[in-house]
Amino acid sequence: MKDIRSGDIEAPLERFLGQAAQVLDREVLAVSHFIRAEYMEIGFTEERMPEEHGRLYLFPVDDQQFSVQLLYLQHNETPADTARVCWLHFTPAFFDQYPPELLVAHVPFRFDYTTEQQFSICQQTQELLGQLRAARSITGFLQSLHQSGIALHLLRRALERILVPFDACPVPACRFLAFDSEREKIAEARRMLDMHFDRTVTIKELSRKVAMNECYLKKGFKALTGKTIHEYQQERRISKAKSLLTQPGYSVSDVAAQLGFSSISHFSTAFKKATGMKPCELLQ
């Protein structure tokens, strides 16, 4: 899989995703001479999918010159093992319009070496990413102005979330779990996972179903169950797989398909990681 390139500078896509993946489709947006954007459809080869997040990369390119790249990962609802990556590149010329002392005073990084900062994706950022891709106007110039404004808003939101990370997700010590209504939402999410263990239920889908912020849902679920949502789903699926494999008439491929694994190899890898055994060792 190729990295994202900006001249001789590369933002490491595999490092951003945390695993190997395949770029299925690309769409380039020519926002302006100073801002470029690209949307990619990503297919994952592993059973585990990385969580949705954003990341900022700063690359020094010359004395007092640098470029900034923003990468955003968002899950697709279907197919379940795919995601969208939005890449925004702000060229050195973009930052030339700002006084150097203004930049140095208020950004959360230095300019003399490559910097990487991760941040969460809020609801407003999700909406902006959709608007950037869908922006249409009566002339090309007006469309460029529209997209440039959205890109600037995304950069501002990213810097705000890096500078004040806990304001973006204010859940200290999960105080919201003091309310019965919030604990019931977590319990409902757990029941949904129990009912649909034969497929991967995304955090975004759970969040909508139980009407709870994704960040609260993830933190609350871990606090009440001791497991992340992914760990809980995987545990339920592997437990069911062990039961099915000991029943006559089931093959490894039958169990993998019934439990929603994308391939036998993904199922076998996940099963061995969880149990230390190959699935075929339990077959009757």
LINMOKA-V580385 format. One record per helix or strand of 3 or more residues. SS is the DSSP state (H for helix, E for strand). FROM is the first residue (numbers start at 1). TO is the last residue. If there is no record, write none. Layout:
SS,FROM,TO + SS,FROM,TO
This chain:
E,4,6 + E,9,11 + H,13,17 + E,21,29 + E,35,44 + E,53,62 + E,65,75 + E,82,90 + H,92,95 + H,100,106 + E,115,119 + H,123,134 + H,140,163 + H,165,168 + H,172,178 + H,180,195 + H,203,210 + H,214,225 + H,229,245 + H,252,258 + H,264,275 + H,279,282
